[in-house]
C-alpha cells in the first residue's frame, strides 16, 4: 500500500484554521470517511495520507486512490502481447478473433467471453418478459385474454403488458375493467317503451306493449297498431260499419240501420220498428232497415214510412149478407167512405171486391179515422151529401163539418140522429082529420075516405055532404 503526504499549502491551511492563539490538528480521516476511496486514510499532524490498496496509486494531488494500469510498462509496451493482464496474469482476448459472437456483441471475460445480453439493460420489454437470443432478443408478454372469464359479455383485446375489454352493445365496462356488465336501459330511460312496459334483458331490453300497440321493427318502442287493416285475412272489425283507427284502439261508425254493439267493437241491426215508424201500417224489421206493410185501402207514401189514404174505389152505402148495394157515383178513398159512420142495414162497404167498413168504435175504425167520424184520415171534412146523393131518403141532405143532417120532406120527420126521415102518421096526429070519413095513412101523407054522398074538403081535410057543393 502506498502513502502520500499532503502539500505544504494544505498543511498551512490546516494549521491556520486553529487561529493565532492555539494550534490544533484536524483529523480529516474522521471527518470524511470516503476521503481515500480504494485505500486507507492515515491522519498526520496537520494533514493526512492515503495508503492505497494493491492495484491502485495516489492521484496526482494525493487526495484519493486511482487504478494503476499494470498492463502498461514504460514505453507503452503490452506485457501480455495483445492480451489483458488481470490480477497479475495475462488473459487471452477471444473477442479479437474473427467470427466470434456472430450477429451479437462479444464481451471478453477472465479466461473466457460471453454474448452481450440485451435483456440485462433497464427498460427492455417494459411490462413484459425479455428473452435473449443469439444476436438479438424478443419480448414475451402475458396474454391475459387467454384466461377463461376475461371480458365476459365483451371482446378481450390483448395489449403490450396489459389488455382491454371492448363491450358488446347493451353492456358497459365494470369498475374493475375486467368484465362487461349489463346496462339497464329501462332504469336509465323511463320513457323508452312509451305505451308499453320495458323489460330489461341481458345486453338489451324489450317492450311489452299495451293492447292496441305493437313493437316497432327494431323492438325499441311501441307503435299504434291499425286494427282497421286486416293483414293475414283477419276478420275485418266494425262489420256493417266503418272502422276508424285511433291511438291504441279504434272506433266503429255504424252504417244506417245499425247501432253500436255493447262491446263497441261491432255494429248490430237496429230494430226501427221499436219506434213505430209506420203510420197506418205494420212495421217489418229487416237487416239494416225496415219496411211498412200498409193496411187494406192504404198506399205506402214516398217516404216509405207512412201509409196514406190515397187509394180510391167505389163506396157502398149498404152491406148486407155479403152483398154490397147502392154504390157511390164516383170512387172515393176508404176513409171518405167508411169514416162517415153511417150506412144502411149492415153498414157501409168499400173497395173491389167490396169489404165491409170497420164498425164504429173498433180499433180498426179508430186507426182509419183518427179524427173521428165525419172526417177523413187526413182530417178533412167528408161531404156525405155529395158522396152519396141518396143518403137522406125522403129528405134533403145538408152537409155539416164532420157530419150531415137530413131535412125531411113534408109528411116525414127526422129521427133523433137527424140522419133518417120517417113517415109521419097524420091520422094519429090529428083525430079531427078526415072528420066524417076514414083517415088512411100513406107514405109522406094521408088519404081521407069519405062515405057515399060526401066528399073530401081538400082545405079542411074533412068529409062534407055533396049538397054543399
Secondary structure, DSSP 8 states (H G I E B T S, - for coil): -B-----HHHHHHHHHTTTTT------HHHH-TTTTTTEEEEEETTEEEEEE-TTEEE-TTSSSEEE--TTB-TTS-BTTSSSEEETTEEE--GGGSTTTTTTS-EEEETTEEEE--GGGSTTTTTTSEEEEETTEEEEE---GGGSTTTTTTEEEEEETTEEEEEE-TTEEE-TTSSSEEE--HHHH-TTTTTTEEEEEETTEEEEEE-TTEEE-TTSSSEEE--TT--GGG---SSTTEEEEEETTEEEEEE-TTEEE-TTSSSEEE--GGGG---BTEEEEEETTEEEEEE-TT-EE-TTSSBEES--EE-EEEEEETTEEEEE-SS-EEHHHHHTT---STT--EETTTTEE---TTSHHHHHHTTT-TTB-TTS-B--HHHH-TTSSTTEEEEEETTEEEEEE-TTEEE-TTSS-EEE--HHHH-TTTTBTEEEEEETTEEEEEE-TTEEEETTTTEEEEGGG-
